[in-house]
């Protein structure tokens, strides 16, 4: 097995600097796992027996950052501009609060460093020469597509409660199953998830629900319902689970969370309890999807109203949201096909007629905007073509009846 996809010239340059200074250096964790799986690697982490002060000396001719130095990490900017996290080998003391080790020492070797990691597929390391260090069978578990704890699952989850959500997240993102003892420990310790800080839980759940593997998500929601009932109290998880399983390759996590919270009491929704969880646009989308999910969309007019509410960026989410409602899907598909073909204008500025054209035929004041709104609706509902001559003729033909028509629309 070669690791040429992560041992780039920029990476090997960093590793060589450490080795030439007499230190060991390894690529570790997710980048090694992703290289084995043939996945794109976004972050390269390096572990070494060099101390932070020694790293700064080794890379004195490179741009470095020291914001993580108390954790033994120095960030080095490579020759191609990528940032690499280089961390001293670590050993950890006992976990006392379900989150932090009681102490950290920067010592040991690659084997002690890997021993503290959460899952076997993350406890992998490779050196400059492409030699793999795999003390816990991570390569075999990558091949078998299994999430399994390093050493004892119950101990690992009791040390850091967030690892429970990380196990579920890796299962969803990688489309891996969860090994039996690891799964049993998750169920046994499900109540611990109530003590995970909400910001950390949200980050894991965002990644989990952004997975395109929705059949895997369906299975996770069903198999570990005790965990998700704690995270999403007073929701109809059983119904949401089935709906999410039908989403094919959909990755929009707001859509999936809206399905879970549909018809729920949003005062209990943790997403809305912190201003930094959802952006303003995401929060608006979340509420829009929940509102739309409660509506019957059996006419083209109703579908258009909801598609306009979602906007051009998110209109495709409507068919995914209504995937379980076959009586509504045909009309939704028809409108979305019109949009895809360029037939459907989303807003007045996409009409092939302007306010100045209406002024030219004698309209004045607020009736101009009202007429444009009406023309938009007529075009969206296929009652007029979006052509200037057609629209202008309709206005001229109905010029004297416009006040009455507008009052009835």
N, C-alpha and C positions, 0 to 999 in steps of 0.2 A: 504494500500500500504506500502510495506517495502522497505528500501533502503540498504539492506544488501550488495548489490554489490558495494556500495561506502563507506559504514560505516564499513570498514575493521578494524582489530585490530590496525593497524598502525595509521589510521585516527582517531579512537576513542581515542587513546592515546593522540593525539594532542589536540582534542576537550576537553578532560577531564582536561588536564593541564590548559587550559584557563578557563573552568568553575570552577575548584577547586580554582583558584586564584580570583574568584568573577566576572568573565567577561562572557558576552554572546559570543557564537561562532556558526557560521552556515557555512555549505557547500553551495556555491552559484553558480549560472550561469549554464554554459554548462554541468558540471558534474551531476547536478541534472536533467537537461533536458535529458541527455543521459541515466541516470539510469531509468527514466520513460519510455523512448523509447526502453529500452533493448539493447542499443548500448554500445560498449566498451568505457570506459572513460579513457582518456589519461592524463588529467590534473585535479588535485583537487585544487580548490580555496576556501579559507576560509575567511569569513568576521567576524570582531569582534569589540566590543567597546573598546578594549584595544588599547592604543597608542603604537607606535613603541618601545619607551623606555621600556614600561612595558612588551612587548613581549620578548624583549631581556633579561629581568630579569627572566621572566617565563621559558624561554628556555635556560638558561645559561649553562645547562649541555648537550645541544644539539649543533650540528654544525649549525651555522647560517650564512646567507649572507645578506648584507645590501645595495646592489647596487640599490634597489628600495625604499630606506627609505624616500626619499623626496616625494614619492607618497604614503607614509604610509604603505609600504609593507616590510615585513621581510620574508626571505626564510628560512625555517626550514627543516633540513634533518631528516626524520623519522627513526624509529628503523630498518626498512627494507631497508633503503637507498633511499627511494623516497623523492623528494623535494616538499615541500608544500609552496605555496604563501599565506601568511596570511596578510590581509590588513585591516586597520582600516575603520570603517564605514565612508563614504564620503558624503559630500554635495558639489554641484558644483555651481559656479556663472554662469552668462550669458556667452554664447559663442559669441565671437566677430569676429572670423576669419574663421569660418567654420571648425575648427579643435580642438581648445583648449578652455576649460572653462577659464573665466577671473580670477577665483580663485578656490581653493579647501580648504575645511575645514574638518578636521577629527573629526567629531562629529555626533550626531543624533543616530538613531537606525536602525534596519534592514529594517524598512519600508521606511525610507528616502533613504537608500542605494539602495533598489530595484527600487525606483521611478526614479533614474537617468539612468537606464539601457535601452538598445535600443528596444528589442523585448520581448513580453510577455513570450515566451518560455525560455528566458534567465533570466527573472525576477523571479526566483524561489529560495527558500532557504530551507534547512532542518537542524535541529539541531541534537545533539547527540542522542536524544531519538526518532528520526525518525519522528518528527513533521514537517509538510510542511507549509511554509509560501508562500502564493500565492495571492498577492494583485490584480493581473491584469488578472486573468483567464488563466494563462500559462498552467496549467494542462489540461484544456478543449481544448486549442489550440493545445497542443501536441496530444491529442486524435483525434482532427479534422484535424490534419496535416495542420496547418495554420501558416504563418508568419504574425504577426501583431505588429505594433508599440505599445510601452507603451505610453499611453495618445495620444497626437495629432501627427499623422504621419508627417505632414508638418513641425511642430516645431522640431521634432526629426531629420529629415533630414537636416533642415536648420542649426541646431546646429553643426552637424558634417557630412560633405558631404560623407565621407567614408561609412556611414551607408546605403546609397543607394546601394553600391556594396555588403555590408554585407547582406542586405536583399536578394539580388539575389543569393549570395553565399549560404546562409542557405537554401533557396528554392531548389537550385540544389543539395546540399550535403544531405539534409534530405528528398528530394523528397516531399516537402510541397508546397502547393499553397500559393499565396500571397493574403491576405485579400483585399477587394475592396478599402477601403480608403487608405490603405498603397500603393497599386498599383497605384492609381490615383495620389498620392503625388509623387511617383517615376517618373511618366511620366511628371508631371507638373514641377518638379525640375531637369529634366534630364541634363540641361545645367550646373548644379553645378558640375557634374562629371569632367568637363574639368579643374577644379581647384584643383582636388585631386592630391597630389604629386605622381609622376609616380611610385616610389618605393612601396608606400602603395597600389596603385591601382593594381600593378603587383601581390603582395602577395595575394590579394583577388581573382584576376582572375585566378591565378594558382590553388587555392583551388576549385574555381568554376568549372573550366574545367577539374579538376581531378575527378569530380564526375562520377560514373558509370551510373547515371540516365540520359541517353542521350535524351530520349523522353522529359523529363522535361527541359533539356537544350534547345532543339528545341523550346519548347513553350516559354521559357524565352527570347530567341533570337528574336522570332517573336513578342511577346507581348510587349517587352521593347526595340524595335529596335531603338528608339530615343536615348537611353542610349548607346547602343552598336555601333551606327553610330558615336558617339563622340569618343568612345574609339578606334574604328577601322575605321578611315576615308578611303575613296577611296577603299573599299573592296566590293566584291559581297556578302553581308551578306545574301541576300535571298537564293542564291544557297548554301552557306555554311550552313545555318540553316537546310535545308533539308538533306544535307549530314551527318551532325552531328547526326541528329535524327535516322539515319540508323546504327549507330555504336554499337548497342546492349549494352554490358556492358564495353566497352572500357574506360579506365581511363587515358590514356596517354595524358597529356595536351598539349605537343608539337605537337602531331598529330592534335589535334583539332585547335590549333592556325595556323598550317601550312595550314589546309583546309580553314580557314578564310582568310589568306594572300595569297592564291594561285592566281597567275596572278596579284597580287597587286604591287604597287611601294614600294619596301622594304625600300627605303630611308625615308618613312613615318612610318616605323614600330617601335613603341616605344620599342619593345623587344630588338632591336639592338642598342638603343641609350645609354645604360648604361651597362658597363662591368660586373656588378654584377647581372644582371637579369638572364641571361642564362649562365650556365657553358660552357666551350669550347665544350664538347661533346654534350650538348643539342643544342648549336648553329649550330654545324655541322649537327646534326640530322634534325633540322628545315630546313636548306638549302637543305639537301638531299631530304627530303619529298616534298618540293616545286618543286624541279627540277624533281623528279620522277612523280609528279602529272601532269607535262606538257608533259610527254612522252607517246606515245602509246606502250603498252606492249602486242602485239598480237602474239609474238613468244616466245618459251621457252628461246632462247638465250637472248632476251631483258629482260625477267623476271629475269633471272639469273644475268645479269649485275646489275640490280637495287637491287636485294636481296643482292648481294655481297657488294654493296655500303652501304646498311643499316647495314650490319654486323650481326653476330650471335645473338647479344642481342636484335636487333630490327626488324628482318626480318618479324615477324608476323604482323607488322604494315602495310605491303604492301597490304595485302588483305583488311584491314580496310580502308586504303586510297583509294583503288579502288573499294569500295563497290558499288558505283553508276554505275560502268562500267561493265555491265554484259558480254560484249564480251571479256573482259580480265580476268574475275574472274576464269574461268575454268582452264586456263593454270597456273594462280597464285596458285590456290588450289592444282594442281598436283605437282608443285615444292615444295610447303610447306609440302605436305604429304611425299614427298621424304626426305625432311629434318627431319621431325618428325620420320621417320622410320630408320634414321641413314644412309641412302644411300648417302646423299649429302655432299661432303667435301666443306668447306668454303674456305680453304686455302691450299697452297702447303704442309704445314706440316701435313695435314690430309690425304694426299695421302699415299698409302701403297708402295711407292717407294721413294728412297732418291737420293740425288745428287751423293753419293758414288756408288750407283748401276749403274748410267749412266756413271760415270768415268770408272767403271769396264768393260763396253762394248765399251770403246774407245772415249767417248765424252770428249771434253775439252773446257774450257773458257766459254764465255757468252752463248753458245748454250745449256749449261746444264740448266740454269735458264729458257731459252726460251722453251726448251722441257718440263720442269716441268709445265710451264704455259699452254702449249698446252694440256698436259695430264690432267691437272685439268679441262680445258674446255671440253675435250672429256668425262670425267667421269660425270661432271655436266650435260651434255647434253645427257647422257645415251647411248653414243656411245662406251664406254668401261666400264667394271666393275672395281671397285676399289680394285683389287687383284694384288699382286706383280707379279705373274707369267704372268697374262694377260697383264699388263702394260709393263713388260720387253720384252715380246714376240713382242708387237707392235713396240717397239723401235728397236729391232733387225731386224724385218721384213722391217722396213722403214729407216734403218740406213743410207743408201746411198742417199735416197731422202729427208732426214730431212731438209737440207738447203732450198730446193724448197718448201716443205710443210710449213715450218715456214714463208717463205716470202709471202705465200698466205693466211696465217691465220690471 
